[in-house]
């Protein structure tokens, strides 16, 4: 599995997926370089369990060309989602082609879902059907992303809270669930502290 440590702070799986590119405002750094990175992100984001991730890793080892195609598809979907969310965060209308790409992924994603009842037979909930070791299964990591994106885009509470980090070089997205909707940074410990340090330096320079 990938050795990348992914930052999971966006507030929704689809947003964290968009944030697998760093420093979009300067020289973008790609974090999904291999299919193993895609699977590792899924585990760290909580949308893949370890057993399913291991099975996907074995399948990818047996079918590397198909795994590479799925990775390219994942990156294309991520960029369409990023453009869509970035536009909405800025109050702009998303591109129709980007929305169409998400819409085109929905049937396959929703086909993975099934209803299951809990052990006490009191509640039903959505879960994912089992892998069957076919080529289509290698694309399973996209399903939770697509379902998450469709949920966010139709959520009247969370969609207006979608933000893009104020740091010019960052470009990461997040759902602002702060009480007064005042969150400005993807991570206060990273971009927030950098901004504070820059302002401090500029004040000192101005004071001579």
Residue frames as a rotation matrix with the C-alpha (Angstrom) as fourth column:
UNK 1
0.579 0.815 0.000 0.00
0.815 -0.579 0.000 0.00
0.000 0.000 -1.000 0.00
UNK 2
0.357 -0.394 0.847 1.02
0.314 -0.804 -0.505 3.61
0.880 0.446 -0.163 -0.63
UNK 3
-0.300 -0.561 -0.772 3.26
0.937 -0.020 -0.349 5.34
0.180 -0.828 0.532 1.86
UNK 4
-0.572 0.133 0.809 1.44
0.061 -0.977 0.204 8.69
0.818 0.166 0.551 1.48
UNK 5
-0.579 0.494 -0.648 -0.17
0.732 -0.035 -0.680 10.22
-0.359 -0.869 -0.342 4.54
UNK 6
-0.428 0.513 0.743 -3.24
0.542 -0.513 0.666 11.99
0.723 0.688 -0.059 3.21
UNK 7
-0.986 0.168 0.015 -4.79
-0.127 -0.685 -0.717 14.97
-0.110 -0.709 0.697 4.96
UNK 8
-0.432 0.899 -0.071 -8.40
0.692 0.381 0.613 14.19
0.578 0.216 -0.787 5.82
UNK 9
-0.703 0.107 -0.703 -9.88
0.513 -0.608 -0.606 17.52
-0.492 -0.787 0.372 6.91
UNK 10
-0.956 0.252 0.150 -12.33
-0.025 -0.580 0.814 18.52
0.292 0.775 0.561 4.19
UNK 11
-0.609 0.755 0.242 -15.51
-0.573 -0.208 -0.793 17.43
-0.548 -0.622 0.560 5.94
UNK 12
0.657 0.753 0.047 -16.71
-0.519 0.497 -0.696 15.11
-0.547 0.432 0.717 3.15
UNK 13
0.219 -0.608 0.763 -15.07
0.384 0.773 0.505 12.21
-0.897 0.182 0.403 1.32
UNK 14
0.598 0.057 0.799 -15.49
0.800 -0.084 -0.593 13.88
0.034 0.995 -0.096 -2.06
UNK 15
0.936 -0.283 0.209 -13.82
-0.286 -0.958 -0.018 17.05
0.205 -0.043 -0.978 -0.78
UNK 16
0.418 -0.817 0.397 -10.91
-0.393 0.232 0.890 15.12
-0.819 -0.528 -0.225 0.71
UNK 17
0.368 -0.236 0.899 -10.58
0.728 0.675 -0.120 13.36
-0.579 0.699 0.421 -2.64
UNK 18
0.872 -0.029 0.488 -10.21
0.328 -0.706 -0.628 16.73
0.363 0.708 -0.606 -4.37
UNK 19
0.784 -0.555 0.279 -7.49
-0.618 -0.654 0.437 17.59
-0.060 -0.515 -0.855 -1.86
UNK 20
0.660 -0.589 0.465 -5.19
0.409 0.802 0.436 14.83
-0.630 -0.098 0.770 -3.10
UNK 21
0.225 -0.652 0.724 -3.35
0.752 -0.356 -0.555 17.55
0.620 0.669 0.410 -5.03
UNK 22
0.340 -0.195 -0.920 -1.30
0.770 -0.504 0.392 19.99
-0.540 -0.842 -0.021 -2.97
UNK 23
-0.346 -0.568 -0.747 -0.25
0.175 -0.821 0.543 23.56
-0.922 0.057 0.383 -3.79
UNK 24
0.195 0.516 0.834 -2.68
0.920 0.199 -0.338 24.00
-0.340 0.833 -0.436 -6.66
UNK 25
0.921 0.262 -0.289 -1.96
0.198 -0.952 -0.232 27.73
-0.336 0.156 -0.929 -6.70
UNK 26
0.295 -0.888 -0.352 1.75
-0.748 -0.444 0.493 27.36
-0.594 0.118 -0.796 -7.50
UNK 27
-0.454 -0.461 -0.763 3.28
-0.800 0.588 0.120 24.05
0.393 0.665 -0.635 -8.58
UNK 28
0.534 0.814 0.229 0.69
-0.831 0.455 0.319 21.30
0.155 -0.360 0.920 -8.02
UNK 29
-0.692 -0.697 0.191 1.91
-0.722 0.667 -0.182 18.15
-0.001 -0.263 -0.965 -6.27
UNK 30
0.172 0.755 -0.633 0.07
-0.697 0.548 0.463 14.99
0.696 0.361 0.620 -7.30
UNK 31
-0.366 -0.236 0.900 -0.61
-0.878 0.407 -0.251 12.52
-0.307 -0.882 -0.356 -4.48
UNK 32
0.562 0.556 0.612 -2.45
-0.258 0.821 -0.509 9.91
-0.785 0.129 0.605 -6.57
UNK 33
-0.116 -0.741 -0.662 0.50
-0.945 -0.122 0.303 8.63
-0.305 0.661 -0.686 -8.52
UNK 34
-0.903 -0.180 -0.390 -0.42
-0.295 0.920 0.259 4.93
0.312 0.349 -0.884 -8.49
UNK 35
0.054 0.940 -0.336 -3.49
-0.185 0.340 0.922 2.75
0.981 0.012 0.193 -8.02
UNK 36
-0.166 -0.189 -0.968 -2.07
0.833 0.498 -0.240 1.83
0.527 -0.846 0.075 -4.62
UNK 37
-0.987 -0.161 0.005 -2.24
0.140 -0.873 -0.468 5.53
0.080 -0.461 0.884 -3.69
UNK 38
-0.405 0.911 0.081 -5.93
-0.563 -0.319 0.762 5.55
0.720 0.263 0.642 -4.62
UNK 39
0.254 0.471 -0.845 -6.60
0.325 0.781 0.533 2.54
0.911 -0.410 0.045 -2.39
UNK 40
-0.531 -0.538 -0.654 -4.52
0.800 -0.063 -0.597 3.99
0.280 -0.840 0.464 0.44
UNK 41
-0.887 0.290 0.359 -6.45
-0.314 -0.949 -0.010 7.24
0.338 -0.121 0.933 0.26
UNK 42
-0.006 0.969 -0.248 -9.70
-0.342 0.231 0.911 5.27
0.940 0.090 0.330 0.52
UNK 43
0.075 -0.048 -0.996 -8.53
0.759 0.651 0.026 3.54
0.647 -0.758 0.085 3.70
UNK 44
-0.800 -0.489 -0.348 -7.30
0.597 -0.581 -0.553 6.76
0.068 -0.650 0.757 5.29
UNK 45
-0.777 0.574 0.259 -10.51
-0.471 -0.802 0.367 8.59
0.418 0.163 0.893 4.32
UNK 46
-0.708 0.480 0.519 -12.59
-0.341 0.412 -0.845 5.82
-0.619 -0.775 -0.128 5.88
UNK 47
0.223 0.828 -0.514 -14.38
-0.919 0.002 -0.395 4.77
-0.326 0.560 0.762 2.70
UNK 48
0.307 -0.184 -0.934 -12.48
-0.437 0.844 -0.310 1.48
0.845 0.504 0.179 2.29
UNK 49
0.828 -0.104 0.551 -11.97
-0.483 0.367 0.795 -1.14
-0.285 -0.924 0.253 4.96
UNK 50
-0.093 -0.994 0.064 -8.64
-0.826 0.113 0.552 -2.93
-0.556 -0.002 -0.831 5.20
UNK 51
-0.201 0.053 0.978 -9.98
0.183 0.983 -0.016 -6.24
-0.962 0.175 -0.208 3.87
UNK 52
0.790 0.533 0.304 -11.50
0.411 -0.093 -0.907 -4.68
-0.455 0.841 -0.293 0.78
UNK 53
0.671 -0.619 -0.409 -8.36
-0.695 -0.717 -0.054 -2.61
-0.260 0.320 -0.911 0.22
UNK 54
-0.286 -0.803 0.523 -6.21
-0.503 0.590 0.632 -5.76
-0.816 -0.082 -0.572 0.37
UNK 55
0.144 0.433 0.890 -8.47
0.534 0.723 -0.438 -7.48
-0.833 0.538 -0.127 -2.16
UNK 56
0.968 0.205 -0.142 -8.24
0.018 -0.628 -0.778 -4.50
-0.249 0.751 -0.612 -4.51
UNK 57
0.267 -0.951 -0.158 -4.46
-0.829 -0.311 0.465 -4.51
-0.491 0.006 -0.871 -4.16
UNK 58
-0.335 -0.356 0.872 -4.31
0.022 0.923 0.385 -8.15
-0.942 0.148 -0.301 -5.20
UNK 59
0.551 0.623 0.555 -6.60
0.600 0.165 -0.782 -7.52
-0.579 0.764 -0.283 -8.17
UNK 60
0.868 -0.267 -0.418 -4.50
-0.420 -0.844 -0.334 -4.56
-0.264 0.466 -0.845 -9.28
UNK 61
-0.129 -0.964 0.234 -1.38
-0.642 0.260 0.721 -6.72
-0.756 -0.057 -0.652 -9.13
UNK 62
-0.241 0.120 0.963 -3.07
0.459 0.888 0.004 -9.24
-0.855 0.443 -0.269 -11.42
UNK 63
0.343 0.469 0.814 -4.44
0.939 -0.178 -0.293 -6.59
0.008 0.865 -0.502 -13.82
UNK 64
-0.326 -0.587 -0.741 -2.02
0.652 -0.707 0.274 -3.64
-0.684 -0.394 0.613 -13.82
UNK 65
-0.908 -0.014 0.419 -3.23
0.357 -0.552 0.753 -2.17
0.221 0.833 0.507 -17.11
UNK 66
0.056 0.995 0.086 -6.83
0.612 -0.103 0.784 -2.04
0.789 0.009 -0.615 -15.93
UNK 67
0.311 -0.011 -0.950 -5.67
0.909 -0.289 0.301 -0.56
-0.278 -0.957 -0.080 -12.62
UNK 68
-0.740 -0.638 -0.211 -3.83
0.520 -0.743 0.422 2.19
-0.426 0.203 0.881 -14.53
UNK 69
-0.619 0.595 0.512 -6.98
0.360 -0.365 0.859 2.98
0.698 0.716 0.012 -16.52
UNK 70
0.406 0.776 -0.482 -9.00
0.799 -0.046 0.599 3.23
0.443 -0.629 -0.639 -13.31
UNK 71
-0.134 -0.543 -0.829 -6.39
0.821 -0.529 0.215 5.57
-0.555 -0.652 0.517 -11.84
UNK 72
-0.945 -0.207 0.253 -6.64
0.323 -0.716 0.619 7.84
0.053 0.666 0.744 -14.88
UNK 73
-0.157 0.972 0.175 -10.43
0.476 -0.081 0.876 7.77
0.865 0.221 -0.450 -14.59
UNK 74
0.346 0.234 -0.909 -10.17
0.938 -0.099 0.332 8.64
-0.012 -0.967 -0.254 -10.89
UNK 75
-0.581 -0.644 -0.497 -7.90
0.611 -0.749 0.256 11.62
-0.537 -0.155 0.829 -11.58
UNK 76
-0.822 0.337 0.459 -10.23
0.261 -0.493 0.830 12.86
0.506 0.802 0.318 -14.32
UNK 77
0.232 0.940 -0.251 -13.20
0.670 0.033 0.742 12.60
0.706 -0.340 -0.622 -11.97
UNK 78
0.059 -0.285 -0.957 -11.27
0.937 -0.314 0.151 14.36
-0.344 -0.906 0.248 -9.22
UNK 79
-0.885 -0.459 -0.080 -10.43
0.400 -0.836 0.375 17.32
-0.239 0.300 0.923 -11.45
UNK 80
-0.461 0.807 0.370 -14.05
0.275 -0.266 0.924 17.62
0.844 0.527 -0.099 -12.61
UNK 81
0.425 0.596 -0.681 -15.20
0.824 0.056 0.564 17.60
0.374 -0.801 -0.467 -8.98
UNK 82
-0.325 -0.624 -0.710 -12.55
0.833 -0.545 0.097 20.12
-0.448 -0.560 0.697 -7.99
UNK 83
-0.937 -0.016 0.349 -13.59
0.231 -0.779 0.583 22.55
0.262 0.627 0.734 -10.72
UNK 84
-0.048 0.999 0.021 -17.25
0.414 0.000 0.910 22.09
0.909 0.053 -0.413 -9.76
UNK 85
0.433 0.214 -0.876 -16.68
0.897 -0.010 0.441 22.62
0.086 -0.977 -0.197 -6.04
UNK 86
-0.589 -0.724 -0.360 -14.23
0.727 -0.669 0.154 25.49
-0.352 -0.171 0.920 -6.55
UNK 87
-0.734 0.393 0.554 -16.76
0.209 -0.645 0.735 27.29
0.646 0.655 0.392 -8.74
UNK 88
0.307 0.926 -0.219 -19.55
0.501 0.038 0.865 26.80
0.809 -0.375 -0.452 -6.22
UNK 89
0.125 -0.339 -0.932 -17.35
0.974 -0.135 0.180 27.95
-0.187 -0.931 0.313 -3.34
UNK 90
-0.843 -0.497 -0.204 -16.71
0.432 -0.853 0.293 31.16
-0.319 0.159 0.934 -5.27
UNK 91
-0.131 0.898 -0.419 -20.38
0.001 -0.423 -0.906 31.66
-0.991 -0.119 0.054 -6.13
UNK 92
-0.513 -0.098 -0.853 -19.94
-0.818 -0.247 0.520 30.74
-0.262 0.964 0.047 -9.79
UNK 93
0.658 0.753 0.009 -21.96
-0.680 0.599 -0.423 28.34
-0.324 0.272 0.906 -11.93
UNK 94
-0.099 -0.725 0.682 -20.13
-0.171 0.688 0.706 25.01
-0.980 -0.047 -0.193 -12.48
UNK 95
-0.594 -0.205 -0.778 -19.25
-0.793 -0.014 0.609 23.84
-0.136 0.979 -0.154 -15.96
UNK 96
0.456 0.890 -0.012 -21.91
-0.867 0.441 -0.233 21.59
-0.202 0.116 0.972 -17.46
UNK 97
0.346 -0.391 -0.853 -19.36
-0.450 0.728 -0.517 19.10
0.823 0.563 0.076 -18.77
UNK 98
-0.744 -0.640 0.191 -17.92
-0.444 0.261 -0.857 18.62
0.499 -0.722 -0.478 -15.28
UNK 99
-0.282 0.739 0.611 -21.37
-0.823 0.140 -0.550 17.96
-0.492 -0.659 0.569 -13.84
UNK 100
0.609 0.507 -0.610 -22.07
-0.772 0.557 -0.307 15.58
0.184 0.658 0.730 -16.71
UNK 101
-0.272 -0.777 -0.568 -18.94
-0.453 0.624 -0.637 13.61
0.849 0.084 -0.521 -15.83
UNK 102
-0.845 0.044 0.534 -20.19
-0.509 0.241 -0.826 13.11
-0.165 -0.969 -0.182 -12.28
UNK 103
0.147 0.988 0.046 -23.65
-0.869 0.151 -0.471 12.25
-0.472 0.029 0.881 -13.56
UNK 104
0.366 -0.064 -0.928 -22.12
-0.727 0.604 -0.328 9.67
0.581 0.795 0.174 -15.88
UNK 105
-0.687 -0.690 -0.229 -20.41
-0.346 0.587 -0.732 7.97
0.639 -0.424 -0.642 -12.94
UNK 106
-0.383 0.570 0.727 -23.57
-0.919 -0.153 -0.364 7.77
-0.096 -0.808 0.582 -10.83
UNK 107
0.592 0.705 -0.391 -25.18
-0.728 0.676 0.117 4.60
0.347 0.215 0.913 -12.28
UNK 108
0.128 -0.625 -0.770 -22.06
0.059 0.780 -0.623 2.49
0.990 0.035 0.137 -11.65
UNK 109
-0.790 -0.452 0.414 -21.59
-0.333 -0.251 -0.909 3.97
0.515 -0.856 0.048 -8.18
UNK 110
-0.170 0.821 0.545 -25.19
-0.983 -0.106 -0.147 3.43
-0.063 -0.561 0.826 -7.11
UNK 111
0.489 0.325 -0.809 -25.10
-0.509 0.860 0.038 -0.14
0.708 0.394 0.586 -8.40
UNK 112
-0.506 -0.762 -0.405 -22.63
-0.006 0.473 -0.881 -0.91
0.863 -0.443 -0.243 -5.61
UNK 113
-0.693 0.231 0.683 -25.13
-0.710 -0.385 -0.590 0.02
0.127 -0.893 0.431 -2.91
UNK 114
-0.298 0.686 -0.664 -27.44
0.201 0.725 0.658 -2.39
0.933 0.063 -0.354 -1.13
UNK 115
0.202 0.471 0.858 -29.66
-0.790 -0.440 0.428 -2.27
0.579 -0.764 0.283 1.92
UNK 116
-0.457 -0.324 -0.828 -28.75
0.248 0.848 -0.469 -4.27
0.854 -0.420 -0.307 5.01
UNK 117
0.624 0.695 0.358 -30.60
-0.247 -0.259 0.934 -4.66
0.741 -0.671 0.010 8.29
UNK 118
-0.246 -0.772 0.586 -28.80
-0.839 -0.133 -0.527 -4.57
0.485 -0.622 -0.615 11.63
UNK 119
-0.832 -0.210 -0.513 -28.50
-0.022 0.937 -0.349 -7.57
0.554 -0.279 -0.785 13.97
UNK 120
-0.833 0.551 -0.059 -31.41
0.061 -0.014 -0.998 -6.39
-0.551 -0.834 -0.022 16.10
UNK 121
-0.567 0.606 0.558 -33.63
0.806 0.268 0.528 -6.19
0.170 0.749 -0.640 13.00
UNK 122
0.122 0.595 -0.794 -34.57
0.699 -0.620 -0.357 -2.64
-0.705 -0.511 -0.492 13.92
UNK 123
0.448 -0.045 -0.893 -32.89
-0.367 -0.920 -0.138 -0.48
-0.815 0.390 -0.429 11.29
UNK 124
0.620 -0.298 0.725 -31.84
0.757 0.469 -0.455 -0.71
-0.204 0.832 0.516 7.68
UNK 125
0.438 -0.531 -0.725 -28.88
-0.277 -0.847 0.453 1.17
-0.855 0.002 -0.518 6.27
UNK 126
0.891 -0.203 -0.406 -26.91
-0.400 0.073 -0.914 1.43
0.215 0.977 -0.016 3.06
UNK 127
0.288 -0.884 0.368 -23.78
-0.201 0.320 0.926 -0.67
-0.936 -0.341 -0.086 2.68
UNK 128
-0.016 -0.407 -0.913 -21.57
-0.987 -0.138 0.078 -1.80
-0.157 0.903 -0.400 -0.20
UNK 129
0.938 0.346 -0.003 -21.95
-0.339 0.917 -0.209 -5.12
-0.070 0.197 0.978 -1.95
UNK 130
0.449 -0.802 0.395 -19.03
0.054 0.466 0.883 -7.55
-0.892 -0.375 0.252 -1.95
UNK 131
-0.087 -0.606 -0.791 -16.23
-0.914 -0.268 0.306 -7.55
-0.397 0.749 -0.530 -4.49
UNK 132
0.783 0.413 0.464 -16.38
-0.198 0.874 -0.444 -10.29
-0.589 0.256 0.766 -7.11
UNK 133
-0.110 -0.969 0.222 -12.86
0.101 0.211 0.972 -10.06
-0.989 0.129 0.075 -8.61
UNK 134
0.461 0.234 0.856 -13.93
0.872 0.059 -0.486 -8.62
-0.164 0.970 -0.177 -11.96
UNK 135
-0.499 -0.688 0.526 -12.36
0.787 -0.614 -0.056 -5.73
0.362 0.386 0.848 -13.82
UNK 136
0.168 0.655 0.737 -15.25
0.180 -0.755 0.630 -3.46
0.969 0.027 -0.245 -12.82
UNK 137
0.778 0.159 -0.608 -14.40
0.598 0.114 0.794 -4.04
0.196 -0.981 -0.006 -9.17
UNK 138
-0.279 -0.952 -0.124 -11.12
0.958 -0.267 -0.100 -2.17
0.062 -0.147 0.987 -9.55
UNK 139
-0.541 0.151 0.827 -13.20
0.166 -0.945 0.281 1.00
0.825 0.289 0.486 -9.97
UNK 140
0.256 0.729 -0.635 -14.96
0.802 0.207 0.561 0.46
0.540 -0.653 -0.531 -6.64
UNK 141
-0.430 -0.438 -0.789 -12.94
0.850 -0.491 -0.191 3.20
-0.303 -0.753 0.584 -4.82
UNK 142
-0.937 0.119 0.328 -14.72
0.070 -0.858 0.509 5.74
0.342 0.500 0.795 -7.02
UNK 143
-0.183 0.971 -0.157 -18.17
0.561 0.234 0.794 4.72
0.807 0.057 -0.588 -5.80
UNK 144
0.142 0.264 -0.954 -17.97
0.971 -0.223 0.083 6.27
-0.191 -0.939 -0.288 -2.30
UNK 145
-0.784 -0.475 -0.399 -16.55
0.377 -0.876 0.302 9.46
-0.493 0.086 0.866 -3.84
UNK 146
-0.822 0.510 0.253 -19.37
0.109 -0.295 0.949 9.74
0.559 0.808 0.186 -6.37
UNK 147
0.093 0.883 -0.461 -22.05
0.786 0.219 0.578 9.04
0.611 -0.416 -0.674 -3.76
UNK 148
-0.138 -0.233 -0.963 -20.46
0.859 -0.512 0.001 11.60
-0.493 -0.827 0.271 -1.42
UNK 149
-0.958 -0.276 -0.073 -20.31
0.197 -0.824 0.531 14.22
-0.207 0.494 0.844 -4.19
UNK 150
-0.502 0.841 0.199 -23.93
0.274 -0.064 0.960 13.73
0.820 0.537 -0.198 -5.20
UNK 151
0.206 0.554 -0.807 -24.97
0.951 0.081 0.298 13.98
0.231 -0.828 -0.510 -1.53
UNK 152
-0.459 -0.461 -0.760 -22.99
0.658 -0.751 0.058 17.21
-0.597 -0.473 0.648 -1.01
UNK 153
-0.985 0.016 0.172 -24.31
0.121 -0.645 0.755 18.84
0.123 0.764 0.633 -4.17
UNK 154
-0.224 0.974 0.044 -27.91
0.182 -0.002 0.983 18.20
0.957 0.228 -0.177 -3.09
UNK 155
-0.095 0.117 -0.989 -27.45
0.985 0.155 -0.077 19.12
0.144 -0.981 -0.130 0.60
UNK 156
0.486 0.407 0.774 -29.06
0.396 -0.892 0.220 22.48
0.780 0.199 -0.594 1.37
UNK 157
0.982 -0.143 -0.120 -27.13
0.063 -0.348 0.935 22.73
-0.176 -0.926 -0.333 4.65
UNK 158
0.332 -0.940 0.080 -23.60
0.469 0.239 0.850 21.72
-0.818 -0.245 0.520 3.66
UNK 159
0.208 -0.290 0.934 -23.35
0.971 -0.051 -0.232 23.02
0.115 0.956 0.271 0.09
UNK 160
0.795 0.076 0.601 -23.52
0.128 -0.991 -0.044 26.70
0.592 0.112 -0.798 1.15
UNK 161
0.846 -0.514 0.141 -20.72
-0.261 -0.169 0.950 25.93
-0.465 -0.841 -0.277 3.62
UNK 162
0.602 -0.648 0.467 -18.32
0.789 0.573 -0.223 24.80
-0.123 0.502 0.856 0.89
UNK 163
0.840 -0.397 -0.369 -15.15
-0.309 -0.910 0.275 26.91
-0.445 -0.117 -0.888 0.97
UNK 164
0.630 -0.775 0.059 -11.74
0.492 0.338 -0.803 27.16
0.602 0.535 0.594 -0.67
UNK 165
0.279 -0.607 -0.744 -8.71
0.909 -0.084 0.409 27.85
-0.311 -0.790 0.528 1.51
UNK 166
0.952 0.131 -0.276 -7.79
0.092 -0.985 -0.149 31.55
-0.291 0.116 -0.950 1.66
UNK 167
0.069 -0.995 -0.069 -4.10
-0.038 -0.071 0.997 30.78
-0.997 -0.066 -0.043 1.12
UNK 168
0.418 0.135 -0.898 -3.28
-0.799 -0.416 -0.434 31.79
-0.432 0.899 -0.066 -2.46
UNK 169
-0.431 -0.725 -0.537 -0.98
-0.887 0.449 0.105 28.84
0.164 0.522 -0.837 -3.04
UNK 170
-0.674 0.108 0.731 -3.20
-0.392 0.787 -0.477 26.15
-0.627 -0.608 -0.488 -1.51
UNK 171
-0.535 0.546 -0.645 -6.47
-0.749 0.047 0.661 25.58
0.391 0.836 0.384 -3.32
UNK 172
-0.913 0.232 -0.334 -7.77
0.329 0.904 -0.272 22.95
0.239 -0.359 -0.902 -0.89
UNK 173
-0.252 0.932 0.260 -11.48
-0.370 -0.341 0.864 22.78
0.894 0.121 0.431 -0.24
UNK 174
-0.951 0.038 -0.307 -13.45
0.284 0.495 -0.821 22.19
0.121 -0.868 -0.482 2.94
UNK 175
0.077 0.992 0.104 -16.99
0.453 -0.128 0.882 22.25
0.888 -0.021 -0.459 4.34
UNK 176
-0.765 -0.389 0.513 -17.11
-0.171 -0.646 -0.744 25.00
0.621 -0.657 0.428 6.95
UNK 177
0.154 0.827 -0.541 -19.06
0.485 0.413 0.771 23.63
0.861 -0.381 -0.338 9.88
UNK 178
-0.860 -0.432 -0.272 -17.82
0.462 -0.429 -0.776 26.23
0.219 -0.793 0.568 12.35
UNK 179
-0.270 0.838 -0.474 -20.58
0.829 -0.049 -0.557 27.81
-0.490 -0.543 -0.682 14.41
UNK 180
0.318 0.388 -0.865 -20.37
0.032 -0.916 -0.399 31.22
-0.947 0.099 -0.304 12.76
UNK 181
0.761 -0.019 0.649 -19.10
0.618 0.328 -0.715 29.99
-0.200 0.944 0.261 9.38
UNK 182
0.863 -0.460 -0.206 -15.84
-0.451 -0.888 0.093 31.90
-0.226 0.013 -0.974 9.81
UNK 183
0.369 -0.770 0.521 -13.30
0.327 0.632 0.703 29.19
-0.870 -0.089 0.485 8.90
UNK 184
0.682 -0.186 -0.707 -10.81
-0.616 -0.668 -0.418 30.55
-0.394 0.721 -0.570 6.37
UNK 185
-0.238 -0.930 -0.281 -8.12
-0.970 0.216 0.107 27.89
-0.038 0.298 -0.954 6.16
UNK 186
0.300 0.255 -0.919 -8.03
-0.412 0.904 0.116 24.24
0.860 0.344 0.376 5.14
UNK 187
0.461 -0.249 -0.852 -5.94
0.766 0.597 0.240 23.66
0.448 -0.763 0.466 8.28
UNK 188
0.961 -0.061 0.270 -5.14
-0.170 -0.899 0.404 26.34
0.218 -0.434 -0.874 10.82
UNK 189
0.630 -0.759 0.167 -1.95
0.075 0.273 0.959 24.48
-0.773 -0.591 0.229 11.78
UNK 190
-0.113 -0.666 0.738 -0.65
0.895 0.255 0.367 24.71
-0.432 0.701 0.567 8.20
UNK 191
-0.193 0.061 0.979 -2.05
0.762 -0.619 0.188 27.47
0.618 0.783 0.073 6.00
UNK 192
0.827 0.555 0.091 -3.39
0.358 -0.644 0.676 29.45
0.434 -0.527 -0.731 8.96
UNK 193
0.615 -0.668 -0.418 -0.03
0.453 -0.134 0.881 29.53
-0.645 -0.732 0.220 10.72
UNK 194
-0.303 -0.726 0.617 1.77
0.941 -0.127 0.313 30.40
-0.149 0.676 0.722 7.50
UNK 195
0.219 0.467 0.856 -0.53
0.590 -0.763 0.266 33.37
0.777 0.447 -0.443 7.00
UNK 196
0.968 0.119 -0.223 0.02
0.253 -0.469 0.846 34.50
-0.004 -0.875 -0.484 10.60
UNK 197
0.207 -0.970 -0.125 3.78
0.691 0.054 0.721 34.22
-0.693 -0.235 0.682 10.18
UNK 198
-0.280 -0.281 0.918 3.66
0.915 -0.369 0.166 36.19
0.291 0.886 0.361 6.93
UNK 199
0.624 0.578 0.526 1.60
0.370 -0.811 0.453 38.97
0.689 -0.088 -0.719 8.51
UNK 200
0.834 -0.380 -0.400 4.01
0.354 -0.186 0.916 39.10
-0.423 -0.906 -0.021 11.44
UNK 201
-0.162 -0.936 0.312 6.97
0.882 0.005 0.472 39.38
-0.443 0.352 0.825 9.08
UNK 202
-0.081 0.184 0.980 5.26
0.767 -0.616 0.179 42.13
0.636 0.766 -0.091 7.08
UNK 203
0.908 0.417 0.041 4.50
0.278 -0.672 0.687 44.12
0.314 -0.613 -0.726 10.25
UNK 204
0.510 -0.794 -0.332 8.09
0.511 -0.031 0.859 43.86
-0.692 -0.608 0.390 11.40
UNK 205
-0.322 -0.627 0.709 9.35
0.943 -0.143 0.301 44.92
-0.088 0.766 0.637 8.00
UNK 206
0.313 0.544 0.779 6.98
0.596 -0.751 0.284 47.89
0.739 0.376 -0.559 7.95
UNK 207
0.979 0.066 -0.193 8.15
0.200 -0.484 0.852 48.96
-0.037 -0.873 -0.487 11.41
UNK 208
0.597 -0.801 0.036 11.73
-0.562 -0.450 -0.694 48.95
0.573 0.394 -0.719 10.19
